[in-house]
Amino acid sequence: MGHFSRWLRSCIWLWVPPLVASFAFWPNLGAAYQPKEFWRDIPPLLGLVENVSRFVVIALSVVMLLEWRGSTQRVGLFVYAIGLSLYICCQWAIVADPTGAWATSAIGFLAPAYTPIIWVIGIGLIGSRPVYDRIPWRNSVFFGLAGVFLAAHNAHAWLVFSRLG
């Protein structure tokens, strides 16, 4: 496989479907999810950790090879598909009934923040080796940084939800 084609087969492409879903649902999720309200009164350190770790995790996906030859990668694809489906469904449920029990409960309101845990694990399992063998790689680095991002993202969402009551 040529160098350029290996870079085209990076796990960065796995971020496209959840980002498309996010941008598609975002305008209709309600006021609390809109940037001005969502970022209001968030501690600066939490925002910094969330944004820097999000950037680094997405950037790491560029050097992760997208393949599903091995059993780990096939399990990763299944986990990713389930997680992505749940992520889309939870946002659809909020848009469909923004004042309903799901959308106004903690479990429903926070679902767009915690369901990415599943599809991000899928990405980590799929991208178990680098696009180029000379790149030093440890999945534990991806999973550790993804854990930091997802913890900060969920803490942020919890702070927003706690203001609503």
N, CA and C of each residue as an Amber inpcrd file, in Angstrom:
protein
   495
   0.8480000  -1.1710000   0.0000000   0.0000000   0.0000000   0.0000000
   0.8980000   1.2400000   0.0000000   0.6340000   2.1840000  -0.9100000
   1.4360000   3.3950000  -1.0030000   1.2410000   4.2870000   0.2100000
   2.2110000   5.1710000   0.4120000   2.1620000   6.0640000   1.5750000
   0.9060000   6.9240000   1.5840000   0.5770000   7.5280000   0.4380000
  -0.5800000   8.4190000   0.3870000  -1.8790000   7.6570000   0.6500000
  -2.0060000   6.4710000   0.0630000  -3.2500000   5.7040000   0.2530000
  -3.3980000   5.2410000   1.6990000  -2.2870000   5.0070000   2.3890000
  -2.3740000   4.6540000   3.8190000  -2.9420000   5.8230000   4.6070000
  -2.5060000   7.0560000   4.3010000  -3.0180000   8.2330000   5.0070000
  -4.5010000   8.4270000   4.7170000  -4.9410000   8.0670000   3.5140000
  -6.3660000   8.1700000   3.1920000  -7.1950000   7.1470000   3.9680000
  -6.5400000   6.1130000   4.4770000  -7.2310000   5.0750000   5.2450000
  -7.0600000   5.2860000   6.7410000  -7.0420000   6.5200000   7.1670000
  -6.9030000   6.7910000   8.5960000  -8.2830000   6.8130000   9.2550000
  -8.2840000   6.6660000  10.5470000  -9.5320000   6.6450000  11.3170000
 -10.1960000   8.0150000  11.4320000  -9.5760000   9.0370000  10.8900000
 -10.2100000  10.3630000  10.9190000 -11.5770000  10.3110000  10.2450000
 -11.7390000   9.4460000   9.2580000 -13.0140000   9.3440000   8.5430000
 -14.1400000   8.8600000   9.4420000 -13.8010000   8.1630000  10.5180000
 -14.8320000   7.6910000  11.4450000 -15.4330000   8.8290000  12.2580000
 -14.8080000   9.9920000  12.2490000 -15.3640000  11.1610000  12.9290000
 -16.4080000  11.8690000  12.0820000 -16.4320000  11.6190000  10.7830000
 -17.3540000  12.3300000   9.9030000 -18.8250000  12.0430000  10.2480000
 -19.2630000  10.7840000  10.3520000 -20.6840000  10.5560000  10.6560000
 -21.1620000  11.1910000  11.9740000 -20.4210000  11.0530000  13.0940000
 -20.9260000  11.7090000  14.3070000 -20.9080000  13.2340000  14.2110000
 -19.9350000  13.7980000  13.5120000 -19.9080000  15.2510000  13.3570000
 -21.0540000  15.7260000  12.4720000 -21.3550000  14.9930000  11.4090000
 -22.4990000  15.3380000  10.5580000 -23.7900000  15.2660000  11.3770000
 -23.9370000  14.2080000  12.1620000 -25.1350000  14.0830000  13.0070000
 -25.2210000  15.2340000  14.0020000 -24.1040000  15.5610000  14.6320000
 -24.0940000  16.6590000  15.6070000 -24.5440000  17.9620000  14.9760000
 -23.9690000  18.2850000  13.8320000 -24.3240000  19.5450000  13.1830000
 -25.7420000  19.5220000  12.6330000 -26.2370000  18.3550000  12.2560000
 -27.6100000  18.2530000  11.7540000 -28.6250000  18.4640000  12.8770000
 -28.3800000  17.8900000  14.0510000 -29.3400000  17.9930000  15.1540000
 -29.1580000  19.2500000  15.9970000 -27.9510000  19.7440000  16.0870000
 -27.5940000  20.8260000  16.9830000 -28.5720000  21.9950000  16.9790000
 -28.9420000  22.5460000  15.8320000 -29.8230000  23.7210000  15.8520000
 -31.2060000  23.4490000  16.4710000 -31.5990000  22.1780000  16.5320000
 -32.9410000  21.8280000  17.0120000 -32.9660000  21.1660000  18.3810000
 -31.8270000  21.1060000  19.0520000 -31.7620000  20.4280000  20.3440000
 -32.3070000  21.2750000  21.4960000 -32.4480000  22.5440000  21.2970000
 -32.9550000  23.4100000  22.3580000 -31.9070000  24.4100000  22.8070000
 -32.3670000  25.3970000  23.5460000 -31.5190000  26.5270000  23.9500000
 -30.3180000  26.1000000  24.7860000 -30.4940000  25.1320000  25.6740000
 -29.4040000  24.7330000  26.5730000 -28.2080000  24.1650000  25.8100000
 -28.4450000  23.6130000  24.6350000 -27.3730000  23.0130000  23.8410000
 -26.6860000  24.0130000  22.9100000 -27.2290000  25.2000000  22.7680000
 -26.6400000  26.1890000  21.8660000 -25.3700000  26.7610000  22.4900000
 -24.3690000  27.0530000  21.6810000 -23.0570000  27.4350000  22.2110000
 -23.0880000  28.5190000  23.2870000 -23.8390000  29.5620000  23.0800000
 -23.8450000  30.6570000  24.0600000 -24.2940000  30.1640000  25.4360000
 -25.3460000  29.3710000  25.4810000 -25.8570000  28.8560000  26.7510000
 -25.0230000  27.6750000  27.2490000 -24.5960000  26.8040000  26.3340000
 -23.8570000  25.6070000  26.7240000 -22.5120000  25.9680000  27.3600000
 -21.9030000  27.0490000  26.9070000 -20.5910000  27.4450000  27.4220000
 -20.6800000  28.4960000  28.5230000 -21.8760000  28.9560000  28.8390000
 -22.0350000  29.9760000  29.8900000 -21.6260000  29.4080000  31.2490000
 -20.7930000  30.1340000  31.9620000 -20.3710000  29.8140000  33.3300000
 -19.6160000  28.4860000  33.4690000 -19.0400000  27.9970000  32.3990000
 -18.2220000  26.7840000  32.4790000 -16.8300000  27.2130000  32.9570000
 -16.3020000  26.5650000  33.9840000 -14.9640000  26.9350000  34.4640000
 -13.9450000  26.8850000  33.3250000 -13.1300000  27.9240000  33.2110000
 -12.1670000  27.9770000  32.0970000 -11.2500000  26.7550000  32.0090000
 -10.8040000  26.2250000  33.1500000  -9.9270000  25.0600000  33.1160000
 -10.6480000  23.8500000  32.5190000 -11.9060000  23.6560000  32.8790000
 -12.6830000  22.5480000  32.3190000 -12.8290000  22.7190000  30.8110000
 -13.1400000  23.9290000  30.3710000 -13.2600000  24.1890000  28.9410000
 -11.9600000  23.9510000  28.2010000 -10.8500000  24.3460000  28.8030000
  -9.5340000  24.1450000  28.1880000  -9.2210000  22.6580000  28.0630000
  -9.4150000  21.9190000  29.1470000  -9.1470000  20.4740000  29.1270000
 -10.0410000  19.7890000  28.0890000 -11.3130000  20.1450000  28.0640000
 -12.2420000  19.5340000  27.1160000 -11.8200000  19.8150000  25.6670000
 -11.5350000  21.0610000  25.3520000 -11.2230000  21.4160000  23.9660000
  -9.8650000  20.9170000  23.5090000  -8.8580000  20.9980000  24.3630000
  -7.5270000  20.5140000  23.9780000  -7.5540000  18.9950000  23.8210000
  -8.1680000  18.3050000  24.7580000  -8.2050000  16.8390000  24.6540000
  -9.0590000  16.3920000  23.4680000 -10.1380000  17.0990000  23.1660000
 -10.9540000  16.7780000  21.9730000 -10.0820000  16.8980000  20.7200000
  -9.3570000  18.0000000  20.6090000  -8.4920000  18.2260000  19.4490000
  -7.4410000  17.1230000  19.3300000  -6.7960000  16.7770000  20.4370000
  -5.7280000  15.7710000  20.4090000  -6.2820000  14.3940000  20.0360000
  -7.4320000  14.0320000  20.5730000  -8.0220000  12.7250000  20.2660000
  -8.3870000  12.6430000  18.7820000  -8.9800000  13.6970000  18.2520000
  -9.3150000  13.6990000  16.8250000  -8.0310000  13.6660000  15.9980000
  -7.0240000  14.4360000  16.4090000  -5.7480000  14.4470000  15.6880000
  -5.0810000  13.0720000  15.7130000  -5.1550000  12.3800000  16.8340000
  -4.5700000  11.0320000  16.9050000  -5.2440000  10.0860000  15.9140000
  -6.5170000  10.3140000  15.6530000  -7.2420000   9.4600000  14.7110000
  -6.6580000   9.5300000  13.3080000  -5.9640000  10.6200000  13.0030000
  -5.3340000  10.7600000  11.6940000  -4.2310000   9.7190000  11.5110000
  -3.5300000   9.3610000  12.5700000  -2.4230000   8.4050000  12.4480000
  -2.8380000   6.9650000  12.7490000  -4.1260000   6.7340000  12.9800000
  -4.6260000   5.3870000  13.2520000  -5.1580000   4.7790000  11.9510000
  -4.6990000   3.5770000  11.6090000  -5.0810000   2.9240000  10.3620000
  -6.5020000   2.3590000  10.4500000  -7.3170000   2.7370000   9.5020000
  -8.6960000   2.2640000   9.4080000  -8.6970000   0.9180000   8.6840000
  -8.9080000  -0.1440000   9.4300000  -8.9800000  -1.4840000   8.8470000
  -9.7860000  -2.3930000   9.7650000 -10.3250000  -3.4480000   9.1930000
 -11.0560000  -4.4100000  10.0270000 -10.7530000  -5.8360000   9.6070000
  -9.4730000  -6.0780000   9.4400000  -9.0120000  -7.4330000   9.1000000
  -9.0130000  -8.3410000  10.3160000  -8.5800000  -7.8290000  11.4480000
  -8.4680000  -8.6490000  12.6480000  -9.7490000  -8.6380000  13.4560000
  -9.8300000  -9.5590000  14.3890000 -11.0430000  -9.6580000  15.2070000
 -11.2430000  -8.4070000  16.0710000 -10.1580000  -7.8100000  16.5510000
 -10.2840000  -6.5900000  17.3570000 -10.9040000  -5.4710000  16.5340000
 -10.4630000  -5.3330000  15.2950000 -11.0060000  -4.2890000  14.4390000
 -12.4680000  -4.5570000  14.0930000 -12.8250000  -5.8130000  13.8770000
 -14.2290000  -6.1320000  13.5740000 -15.1250000  -5.8770000  14.7770000
 -14.6450000  -6.2020000  15.9680000 -15.3920000  -5.8640000  17.1880000
 -15.5070000  -4.3460000  17.3020000 -14.4230000  -3.6520000  16.9930000
 -14.4320000  -2.1970000  17.0260000 -15.4530000  -1.6030000  16.0780000
 -15.5590000  -2.1650000  14.8880000 -16.5530000  -1.6870000  13.9220000
 -17.9680000  -1.8890000  14.4560000 -18.2220000  -3.0360000  15.0810000
 -19.5380000  -3.3070000  15.6730000 -19.8280000  -2.3160000  16.8040000
 -18.8610000  -2.1070000  17.6940000 -19.0210000  -1.1690000  18.8130000
 -19.2580000   0.2430000  18.2760000 -18.4880000   0.6280000  17.2750000
 -18.6500000   1.9470000  16.6580000 -20.0640000   2.1100000  16.0910000
 -20.5280000   1.1200000  15.3350000 -21.8590000   1.1940000  14.7130000
 -22.9660000   1.2890000  15.7640000 -22.8610000   0.5050000  16.8360000
 -23.8540000   0.5640000  17.9130000 -23.8080000   1.9400000  18.5790000
 -22.6130000   2.4070000  18.8990000 -22.4690000   3.7050000  19.5480000
 -22.9740000   4.8500000  18.6890000 -22.6530000   4.8120000  17.4130000
 -23.1170000   5.8580000  16.5070000 -24.6370000   5.8400000  16.3920000
 -25.2110000   4.6540000  16.3150000 -26.6700000   4.5300000  16.2480000
 -27.3320000   5.1060000  17.5060000 -26.7970000   4.7790000  18.6640000
 -27.3410000   5.3170000  19.9170000 -27.1870000   6.8320000  19.9900000
 -26.0520000   7.3320000  19.5270000 -25.7820000   8.7680000  19.5170000
 -26.8080000   9.5020000  18.6600000 -27.0750000   8.9740000  17.4820000
 -28.0560000   9.5850000  16.5850000 -29.4590000   9.4700000  17.1660000
 -29.8050000   8.3130000  17.6770000 -31.1510000   8.1000000  18.2420000
 -31.4300000   9.0030000  19.4450000 -30.4480000   9.1900000  20.3110000
 -30.6920000  10.0120000  21.4990000 -30.9100000  11.4680000  21.1090000
 -30.2020000  11.9350000  20.0970000 -30.4110000  13.3080000  19.6470000
 -31.7540000  13.4450000  18.9330000 -32.1020000  12.4610000  18.1410000
 -33.3950000  12.4800000  17.4570000 -34.5250000  12.5250000  18.4830000
 -34.4080000  11.7570000  19.5690000 -35.4450000  11.7330000  20.6000000
 -35.6050000  13.1040000  21.2650000 -34.5120000  13.7940000  21.4700000
 -34.5810000  15.1390000  22.0770000 -35.2550000  16.1070000  21.1200000
 -34.8930000  16.0520000  19.8520000 -35.4940000  16.9440000  18.8530000
 -36.9730000  16.6260000  18.6660000 -37.3190000  15.3380000  18.6620000
 -38.7060000  14.9320000  18.4420000 -39.6350000  15.3790000  19.5560000
 -39.1560000  15.4170000  20.8010000 -39.9980000  15.8090000  21.9380000
 -39.1480000  16.5510000  22.9660000 -38.8100000  17.8190000  22.6730000
 -37.8730000  18.5620000  23.5270000 -38.3620000  18.8310000  24.9480000
 -39.6580000  18.7340000  25.1890000 -40.1760000  18.9480000  26.5480000
 -40.6050000  17.6390000  27.2040000 -40.3350000  16.5280000  26.5430000
 -40.7320000  15.2270000  27.0530000 -39.8420000  14.7340000  28.1850000
 -40.2470000  13.6240000  28.7510000 -39.5400000  13.0410000  29.8920000
 -38.0850000  12.7070000  29.5520000 -37.8380000  12.1780000  28.3520000
 -36.4800000  11.8250000  27.9690000 -35.5960000  13.0620000  27.8960000
 -36.0330000  14.0510000  27.1530000 -35.2190000  15.2430000  26.9030000
 -34.9590000  16.0550000  28.1680000 -35.8600000  15.9960000  29.1250000
 -35.7180000  16.8050000  30.3380000 -35.1190000  16.0330000  31.5120000
 -34.9140000  14.7380000  31.3370000 -34.2830000  13.9420000  32.3970000
 -32.7670000  14.0240000  32.2570000 -32.0730000  13.7360000  33.3240000
 -30.6070000  13.7420000  33.2710000 -30.0960000  12.7270000  32.2540000
 -30.6610000  11.5280000  32.2780000 -30.1790000  10.4870000  31.3630000
 -30.4040000  10.8690000  29.9070000 -31.5040000  11.5220000  29.6100000
 -31.7850000  11.9430000  28.2380000 -30.9860000  13.1600000  27.8270000
 -30.9580000  14.1740000  28.6810000 -30.2390000  15.4000000  28.3580000
 -28.7480000  15.1320000  28.1640000 -28.1980000  14.2640000  28.9970000
 -26.7580000  13.9780000  28.9430000 -26.3740000  12.9420000  27.8910000
 -27.3590000  12.2770000  27.2820000 -27.0640000  11.2110000  26.3190000
 -26.1480000  11.6480000  25.1740000 -26.3130000  12.8550000  24.6060000
 -25.3750000  13.2480000  23.5550000 -23.9280000  13.4050000  24.0540000
 -23.7420000  13.4890000  25.3600000 -22.3930000  13.5770000  25.9220000
 -21.8270000  12.2070000  26.2860000 -22.6640000  11.2800000  26.7580000
 -22.1120000   9.9860000  27.1880000 -22.1600000   8.9010000  26.1190000
 -23.0430000   8.9850000  25.1290000 -23.0460000   7.9460000  24.0900000
 -21.7840000   7.9640000  23.2160000 -21.0810000   9.1020000  23.0620000
 -19.8170000   9.0350000  22.3230000 -18.7770000   8.1130000  22.9600000
 -18.9330000   7.8160000  24.2330000 -18.0070000   6.8740000  24.8700000
 -17.9660000   5.5780000  24.0640000 -19.1220000   5.1460000  23.5940000
 -19.2130000   3.8660000  22.8840000 -18.5220000   3.9500000  21.5280000
 -18.8920000   4.9580000  20.7150000 -18.2850000   4.9950000  19.3820000
 -16.8110000   5.3860000  19.4190000 -16.3790000   6.1190000  20.4320000
 -14.9480000   6.4270000  20.5490000 -14.1670000   5.1550000  20.9140000
 -14.7300000   4.3080000  21.7520000 -14.0950000   3.0110000  22.0290000
 -13.9730000   2.2220000  20.7260000 -15.0180000   2.2580000  19.9090000
 -14.9650000   1.5870000  18.6100000 -13.8260000   2.0980000  17.7530000
 -13.6540000   3.4170000  17.7080000 -12.5430000   3.9920000  16.9380000
 -11.2080000   3.4850000  17.4690000 -11.0680000   3.4540000  18.7770000
  -9.8260000   2.9740000  19.3780000  -9.5280000   1.5230000  19.0580000
 -10.5730000   0.7030000  18.9750000 -10.3760000  -0.7070000  18.6360000
 -10.0740000  -0.8920000  17.1510000 -10.7330000  -0.1100000  16.3150000
 -10.4900000  -0.2040000  14.8720000  -9.0710000   0.2530000  14.5490000
  -8.6510000   1.3650000  15.1310000  -7.3470000   1.9380000  14.8240000
  -6.2530000   1.4360000  15.7320000  -6.0850000   0.1390000  15.7810000
  -5.1410000  -0.4450000  16.7390000  -3.6880000  -0.3920000  16.2740000
  -3.4440000   0.1320000  15.0770000  -2.0630000   0.2990000  14.6270000
  -1.9590000   1.5770000  13.7970000  -0.7430000   2.1130000  13.6740000
  -0.5790000   3.3870000  12.9610000  -0.6430000   3.2190000  11.4410000
  -0.9450000   4.3170000  10.7420000  -1.0000000   4.2820000   9.2820000
   0.3700000   4.0150000   8.6770000   1.4010000   4.3390000   9.4000000
   2.7680000   4.1610000   8.9050000   3.5700000   3.5300000  10.0300000
   4.2340000   2.4290000   9.7460000   4.8970000   1.6380000  10.7850000
   5.9480000   2.3920000  11.5970000   6.4780000   3.4710000  11.0690000
   7.5080000   4.2130000  11.7920000   6.9340000   5.1290000  12.8710000
   5.6370000   5.2870000  12.8870000   5.0030000   6.1180000  13.9120000
   4.8840000   5.2810000  15.1810000   5.4720000   5.7440000  16.2920000
   5.3130000   4.9830000  17.5340000   3.8400000   5.0140000  17.9580000
   3.3160000   3.8690000  18.3790000   1.8890000   3.8180000  18.6820000
   1.5880000   2.9320000  19.8800000   0.7290000   3.4480000  20.7410000
   0.1770000   2.6780000  21.8610000  -1.2980000   3.0500000  21.9660000
  -2.1610000   2.0660000  21.8660000  -3.6020000   2.3350000  21.9940000
  -3.9380000   2.9450000  23.3400000  -3.1480000   2.6390000  24.3450000
  -3.4210000   3.1720000  25.6800000  -3.3500000   4.6970000  25.6920000
  -2.5260000   5.2870000  24.8430000  -2.4500000   6.7490000  24.7590000
  -3.7660000   7.2960000  24.2170000  -4.2570000   6.6910000  23.1370000
  -5.5410000   7.1280000  22.5760000  -6.6530000   6.9740000  23.6060000
  -6.7420000   5.7940000  24.2180000  -7.8220000   5.5570000  25.1830000
  -7.7080000   6.4660000  26.4060000  -6.4920000   6.7200000  26.8680000
  -6.3040000   7.6140000  28.0140000  -6.7440000   9.0280000  27.7110000
  -6.3090000   9.5460000  26.5730000  -6.6920000  10.9100000  26.1940000
  -8.1760000  11.0010000  25.8610000  -8.7200000   9.9570000  25.2550000
 -10.1590000   9.9310000  24.9900000 -10.9330000   9.9380000  26.3090000
 -10.4240000   9.2270000  27.3100000 -11.0590000   9.2270000  28.6300000
 -11.0550000  10.6100000  29.2570000  -9.9470000  11.3290000  29.1110000
  -9.8660000  12.7050000  29.6310000 -10.8960000  13.5750000  28.9260000
 -10.9280000  13.5000000  27.5860000 -11.8890000  14.2960000  26.8290000
 -13.3270000  13.9790000  27.2400000 -13.6640000  12.7010000  27.2710000
 -15.0470000  12.3200000  27.5520000 -15.4430000  12.6440000  28.9930000
 -14.5220000  12.5400000  29.9240000 -14.8130000  12.9320000  31.3150000
 -15.0840000  14.4320000  31.3890000 -14.2490000  15.2220000  30.7330000
 -14.4490000  16.6730000  30.7360000 -15.7330000  17.0520000  30.0150000
 -16.0150000  16.4070000  28.8930000 -17.2210000  16.7000000  28.1220000
 -18.4800000  16.3630000  28.9290000 -18.4530000  15.2290000  29.6130000
 -19.6090000  14.8420000  30.4250000 -19.7610000  15.7280000  31.6570000
 -18.6550000  16.1300000  32.2610000 -18.7180000  17.0650000  33.3910000
 -19.3150000  18.3870000  32.9310000 -18.9040000  18.8470000  31.7730000
 -19.4370000  20.0830000  31.1950000 -20.9470000  19.9480000  30.9890000
 -21.3720000  18.8640000  30.3510000 -22.8050000  18.6560000  30.1030000
 -23.5740000  18.5730000  31.4220000 -22.9930000  17.9480000  32.4340000
 -23.6570000  17.8640000  33.7340000 -23.8380000  19.2500000  34.3490000
 -22.8390000  20.0920000  34.2360000 -22.9500000  21.4650000  34.7620000
 -24.0850000  22.2190000  34.0510000 -24.2000000  22.0320000  32.7530000
 -25.2850000  22.6910000  31.9960000 -26.6290000  22.1520000  32.4800000
 -26.7480000  20.8300000  32.5900000 -28.0110000  20.2340000  33.0390000
 -28.3760000  20.7020000  34.4500000 -27.3870000  20.8040000  35.3230000
 -27.6680000  21.1870000  36.7140000 -28.1630000  22.6260000  36.8270000
 -27.8700000  23.4570000  35.8460000 -28.3940000  24.8340000  35.8430000
 -29.8520000  24.9030000  35.4440000 -30.3350000  23.8770000  34.7710000
 -31.6960000  23.9100000  34.2100000 -32.7790000  23.7780000  35.2690000
 -32.4760000  23.0900000  36.3460000 -33.5000000  22.7870000  37.3550000
 -33.8280000  23.9320000  38.2000000
